[in-house]
């Protein structure tokens, strides 16, 4: 039986960020993953993410947003890679809509620059877009395009440089409390650790084993040739009135000249092993239907398409907590499709929870809000 101090199940962006912060503090850390991140079996697939300063999920996230941009900048400087590119973003919603009001409130609280653009001004700046008469756009010049692979690679390199180890291609099958520690069975061995952190993404619900209201949702990412309509376009996010009340669509430039579009929520729900990993014509048509209302001139065939998966909570908030089986077990789940940009700050917070440090600013993410 292998024996170590801290074991992390799941070496995606959350697990890698936590491994880096714990290793920096001098801990003996091993991070397991059944795949080799980056991979297409979870929520970090794709090449890019929107990294907005604004958020419409609540004021509690503002300090995390402030912290995470600073930490990404430190990683860029230390490892000489480009992780964030300042492209600016347009957030489009009804003038009295939920995205508009909450996003403006978060920008005001963070002291970040933004402007409110009328439909006429928005379409004059970006003629390819259609903005309805009852909508406005929030122009956020400080929003960044986040590059997934350099970001994840920098987190993992930071972890390794400070002594953390990774066991990729090794799946955790089960775990149990073992005295003051834990025992984890993998498909290759048994490991005993003093403390356990579960950041297993879409497989988190299985491994956490609690009655939490979690759903794994399949999403489609489609990349088009940017063409003249979208050359120089910023990051885009909008609420679509024909989708669900908390659903929208988003787009961003891709390396090599493409432009990615995807729907945010409204996907098929199921177990990650049973969800279809192939992109079907019906999937593409669902994205085309939304684009036809927002970017009607985009009629070319897509360059590529892939799937990813969200782990959703009912309030689209994450769940960070200590497991009732023992204080030595901490888990993090429920990314709800909007957590990659926060990864360094999440890693710092999870490292504190593993060490038993109080984080009252993260109490709003506890499982008790679901009665668990």
N, C-alpha and C positions, 0 to 999 in steps of 0.2 A: 504494500500500500504506500503510495506517495503521500508525503506529508508536507504541507506548506502553510503559510500564514493567511493569505487572502486568495480565494478563487472567484473568478468572474465567469459566469456562463453567458456567452454572447459577446462577440468582439466586433460588433458593428460600431457605429459612431458613438453611441452612449457608452458601451463597454470599453472601447478604446480610449475615450476621453477620461473615464474614471480610472482606467489602468495607469494612464499618464500621470494624473494628479496624485494617486496613491503611491506610485513609484517615486515621484519627486519628493514625497515625504519619508522615503526610506523603507517602505514596506516591501515584503517579498510577495510578488503578485504574479499569478498565472491566469491568462484569459483564454478560455476555450471557445471554439466555434465549429459547428458542424460543416460550415463552408469556409471559404477563404475570402473575407471581405476585401475589396468590394465585390458584391455578387448580385444576382437578380432574384434572390429568394426572400426578399424582405422589403423594407421601406426605404432603403438608401440606394436603390437602383436608379439608373439614369446618370447623366453627366453634370447636371446643374440643379441649383435650388435658388429660389427667391429669398433674399435676406433683407427683408424690410425692417426698418426701425419701428414702424408702427405695428400695432397688433389690435385686433378687435375682440380678443378673448378676455380682456380685463386688465386693470391697472396693476395687478400683482406681478405681471410679467415684465413691466417696464424696467425694474432694476436688473433682471436677468438679461434683457436686451442690451442695456448699457454695458454690462460686464462682458458679454460674449463678443461684442465687436472689438473691445480692447484686447481680449485674449486671442482672437483670431489674428489680430495685427501683430501680437508678440510672436506667434508661431511663424507668420510670414517672415518676420525679420530674422528669427533664429535659424530657420531652415532654408531661407532663400527661395521660397516658392510663392506663386500668386494664388491665393485662396479666394480673395474677394476683389471684385472689380466694380467700381462705382458707375453704375449705369442709370440710376434713377428709376422710379416706378410711378405708374399711374394706377390708382385704385378707383374704380368706377362703380357708383351705386346711385340709387335715388337720392335726391337732396335730403330727404327725411329718412333715409334707410339706415339699417343697423350697422353696416360696415362703415359708412361715412361718419356717423356720430361717434362710434367707439374708437375708430382709428384716429380721428382728430383729437379726441380726449387723450389718447396715449401719446400722441406727438406733442401735445401741449405739456403734459406731465413730464416728458423726457427733455423738453426744451429743444426739440429738433425742428429744423426748417421745413416748411411745406407751404404750398399755395393751393387755393381752390380755383379750378378752371371750369368755365362754362362749357356746354357742349360745343359752341362755336369755336372757342379758343382751342379746345382739345382737338377737334377735327381739322382746324387750320394747321396745328403743329404736326399732326399725324393723320393725313387724309385717308389712310386705309381704314381707320377706325370709324365705327358708327356709334354715336352716343345719343341717346334719346333725349327729348326735350325736358323730361322730369328728372334727368340725371345730372350729376356733377362728377368731376374727376379731382382727386387729391393728387397733386404732383409732389412727390417726395424725392428731392434731389439726392439725399444721402443713402437711398436704398442701394444695395449691392447685389451683383450676380455672384453666387457662391459656386465654386468648382468642386464637385464631390470627391473625385479621386485624389487630387492634391491635398484636400482637407483631411481626408481619412488617413492618407499616407503620412502626413505630418504628425497627426495624433499618435499613430502607431510607432513612428520613429522616435517621437518624444518619450513614449512609454519604454521602448527598448533601450534608448540611450540612458535612461535612469534605472535600468535593471529589470523591468518587467519582461515576462516571457509570454509567448503566444503558442498555443497548441491548436493549429488550424486543421480542419478535416477530422475533428474529433467531436462526437456528439455526446452531450450529457443526456443520460437516460432517466435518471432519478436521483433524488437526494433525500437525506434524512438527518435529523439532529443527532449528534453523537457526543453526549456529555456537554462540554462547553464549546464544542466545535460542530462540524458537519461532516458527513460522509457523502461523497458524490460518486455514483457509478456512471461510467461512460461506456462507449462501445469498444474501448480498448483497455480500461483499467479501473481501479478504484482509487479515489483521492480523498484524503482527509485534510481539512483546512480549518483554521481557527474561525474564519469568517467567510461568508458567502454573499456575493452580489449577483442577482439575476437580472440581466439586461438582454433577454433572449428574443426581443422583437416579436414577430408574429407567432413564435413558439412560446412566448412568455406565458400566455394563459394556461397552456398545458403544464409547464414546469412550476408555475407559482401555485397552482392547485387550490385557489380560493374562489369563492362564489362572487366574482366581480363581474359587473356588466360590461364585458369586453366583446367586441366583434371585430373579426379580421375582414377587411374589405379590399376587393380587387380593384385596381386602378389601371388606366391605360395612358401611356405617355407617347405622344405622336409628334414627330419632327417633320416640318415642311421646309422646302427651299425658301429662304427668306424673300428672295426676289426684290424688285423695286418697291413693292408695297410696304415691306417690313425692314428694309435696310436702315439701320440706325434707330429702330424702335426701342423703347425702354422696356423694363419689366412691366407686365400687365397683370392685373387681378380685377375681376369684376363679379358682382352678384348678378346672376341670371334669374329673372323673375319666373321663368318657366321651369326651373329646377326647384329643389327643396328650399325651405327658408334659410337654412344654414349652408347652402351649397353655392358654388360659383364655378368659375373657370379661371385659368391663369396661363400665362405664356412668358417666355423669356428667350433671349438669343442663345444659341448653342455654338460651341467651338466648331469652326469650319464653315460657318455661313448659314446654318439652319436656324429655325425658330421652333421651339417646342411649345405645344399646347396640350393641356389636359383639363379634365373636369375635376373639381374638388368635391369628393363624396358622390353619392348616388351610384356607387358601384355595387357589384354582386358581393354578398356576404357569405362566408363559409369557413371551413378549416383550411389552413394554408396548403395542406397536402392534396386537397380536393379541388381547390380553385384552379380554373383553366389558366395555364401559363402562355397559351397561344393568343395572339391578337386576331380577332375575327372581323369580318366585314361589318357586322352590326356594331362592333366597338368603334370602328373608324367612323361609321355613319353618325353615331351619337355625338362624336366630337365635331364632325362636319356641320351638324345641325346647329350647334351653338355658334360655331365660327361664322356660319352664314348670316347670323343676326348681328354679329359684332364686327367681322372683317369680311364683308360680302364679296370683295374682289379676289379673295384667296381661293382659287379654284384648281390649283395644280394638285397632282397626286402626292401623298406624303413620301418623304425619303425613307423613313424608318418608323417603327412602332415597337414598344415593349410594354411589359406589365410591371407593376410594383404592388405592394400591399401595405395598407394602413392597419394599425390596431387601434380601434376607436373606443372612446368612452362616451356616455350620453351627453356630457357637457363639453366634449372635445378638450378636456383638460387632462394632463398626465396624472399618473398615480405613482408617487414615490413614498414608500413606507417600510416599516419593519414588519417582518412576517410574524404572525401570532405563534408559530411553532417555536420561535426563539429569537432573542434579541440579536444573535449573531448572524441573522439572515435579513438582508435588505433586498427589496425588489423595486424595479422601475419598469413601468409599462404604460400603454395607452398613448403612444406618440400622436395619434389622430392626424397624421400627415402634416405636421407643422413643427417639427422639433429639430431638424438637422442644424439649422442656423444657430440654435442655442447650445450646441454640443459642448463647447468648452466650459460654459457656466454650469451646465448639467453635470459634467464630470466633476467639477469642484464640489457641487452640492452633494452628489452621491458619495464622494470621498469623505465628506464630513459626516454623513449619515453612517457610513461603514465604521468610521472611527468613534461614533457615538457622540459627536459634537452637536450641540443644539443648533437647529436651523429654523427658527420661528418663521422666517420669511418663506419657507417651503411648506408650512403647515397646511396651506390651502390645497395642497396636492395629496393630502392623506386619503386613505381608503375609507375613513370613517364617514366621508360625505356620501358614500353609497351604502352605509350601514354595515360595512364589512369590518 
